[in-house]
Amino acid sequence: MIDRLPSTRNTPRLDPSPGSTARPLNVLLLNYEYAPMGGGAGNATHQTARHLVEQGHCVHVLTSALPGQSAVETIDGVVVWRVPSFRTSMLECGLAGAASYLLFAFFRLMRLARSYDYDLYQFYFSLPTGLLALYVRWVLGKPYVIALRGSDVPGYDDSGWFMAPLHRLLRPLTRYLWRHASALTVLSKGLMKLARETVPDVEFKLIPNGVDEKQFPRKTAWKNEPKVRLITVCRMVGRKGLQHLIEAMRELQHSGVELWLVGSGQEQANIVRLVQRHELENCIWMPGYVRRERLYNFYQQADIFVLPSLSESFGQVLLEAMSTGLPVVATTVGGIPEIIHHKRGGLLIPPADPGAIVEAVRSLIAFPERLGKMGRYNATYARERYNWTSVATEYETLYRRVLGQDVPRPIDETGRMRRLESS
């Protein structure tokens, strides 16, 4: 425990426009992972928090700590609180990591709620993070929003031995949390459809992820190499379908194609063995985990992005690849068809079909001019349709709808988040 809560003196104030009664909001975002930890949800939490602050709101985040990280610090104007968690790695949480986060975050949440006057609480994932919403509802009596991300929706990913039984066991609790939430958000229409199988009688708000076009700028030149380079960036778990991409490379290697397989995860050792078994070491390179700020250098040197997922709620890496100007080959699962426009930004194929991957890649490289045309279309579309400023604005609109248009919100003369006088 730390003894002193940080000052929010430098948090910007949102000055209402003439005739407006809008005031800055106090928001606590809770996620068991926060960038650079975890995958798309950790990055989404970071980007949403940062852009809410840029729009003038006071935002705190309650997340897990990696070794060496401070218990509390202010990053990009966001006050980030961290609690211990027995995670298995930077990318993988595990049951022990989830349980330990809930335990330590619960006590930190109690203290933060006594110290700061939050208007509402937003939970990323109904499981595990959303379990803390029970305290917000039963004790604090405050509104809460749950952002559904995929793995917390029953039926989304049953590849792990424990996920399906765990969802069945906690189904009544999941329904309770969803029905009593002030709002529920989903990343895609596909995820919304799946969520309605669990609770058909509630409203879901579609708010997708965004892409940082400064971090993933458009490619300025194409490489002059005879080989065609595919790139895949993902967490190596069963639902990513990487075994089918490896199988496809057995054929594509004869067409002058190589693959950069970027990422790590619990299936990494199995993927390495599969590559070795098929003797594909000469055409598949696996650099391991790459931090997001370095990914652009990899996209810059690639020709086609491939995502062979078996299930996918959204696909954050798709936006990043599109923003840099890469055409895409991806499967027709989850929210992917909502992002990729077939034959305009890439090709959509059925899941678990190595032959379809081979056919799609070969059809693209047979007409090189299509690669540039599709890449330019993707770069323009991703930047216009998906950006974090718009995402933050959609969340602000949702918050104000939950709270009411004219929300009494105590702020002092400096625009800081009001500190409660209770202990």
Beta strands, then each sheet from edge to edge (+ up, - down):
strand 1: 26-30
strand 2: 58-64
strand 3: 72-75
strand 4: 78-83
strand 5: 120-124
strand 6: 144-147
strand 7: 183-186
strand 8: 205-206
strand 9: 228-233
strand 10: 257-262
strand 11: 284-288
strand 12: 304-307
strand 13: 328-331
strand 14: 346-349
sheet 1: 3+ 4- 2- 1- 5- 6- 7- 8-
sheet 2: 11+ 10+ 9+ 12+ 13+ 14+
end
